[in-house]
Amino acid sequence: MGLSGSAFAMNAAPAKPTPPKPKEKRLPREVWVATVSAAGLRADNSEKMLEQTLELMEETAACAPDIICLTETFPVANIAKRPPLQEAAAVWWEKVLPRFSDFANENNCYLVCPLHTEEKGSVYNSAAFLDRSGQLLGRYHKIHTTTDESGRGVVAGPLDAPVFETDFGIVGAQICFDIEWRDGWEKLAEKNAEIVFWPSAFGGGKMVNTRAWEHQYAVVSSTRKSPSKICDLDGTQLAVTSHWNDWVCAPINLEKAFLHTWPFVKRFPEIQAKYGKEIRITNHADEEWSILESLSADLRIADVMKEFELVSLREHLAEAEKVQCSCRVN
């Protein structure tokens, strides 16, 4: 097992991870997210891989994460011999759910468990979400399966990607090959997802950051053979695994708004003057994006937006398109 790591030491692994702030001292919508890379994991069979994965998860527990994401079909990834598809799907109910349900309950955290599951006779490449008590919230089935998967009998999931309600916000998932299509990501944006988890066999590189800023939600990857990372809603990389650390845990502040800088920048001096250190305004000059972020337990960004007559980038574009359609001749 590789050395542990945290958001505070991504390139030099400390002997012990930096502990997070006590939960009572965190911001109201500060979510601690842990993700792993399976690049250093190898096992003879699913049972041994499950044990290694649980050991990795136990390491992340030092940072008291609110949610942990594992990699695509992790029970059968990087093992010497893959079991038949139906047997791989049976692993979920027989071995993964009982153990991982206990882990979620004992550590008071949500889990994203990507693996094969069976539903009404069909086997899917899925991401199962467990809540803090270990109960199943629901499953996302991979929409865009590869030709190899389809040839082995894996069924493509419904086009309508679901979201799941947690006590910190709305989450969803896409899996591996899904990153090559926009439809699932757009559907999650329409449903107001705030964090989208992307378990994958490959790293995705800049595509992960791109999906975040394109849809203005955080994206968390968890990969089999490449670095896994946590990206904020503007694509900023908050944490990444490496050969020094096969897991990371970092906070995401969901009390934010993503704006087009112009014309709203005209109100920023007033906002900063009134709220000072209670608010952070980050401007991406070239793209003309601006991020408003609350740094106070008593300040809600929605209230600031209303007070200063600001709208999100998504709302701004929708209004512009409405005006365009009203004045277009043809």
Disulfide bonds with the S-S distance in Angstrom:
none
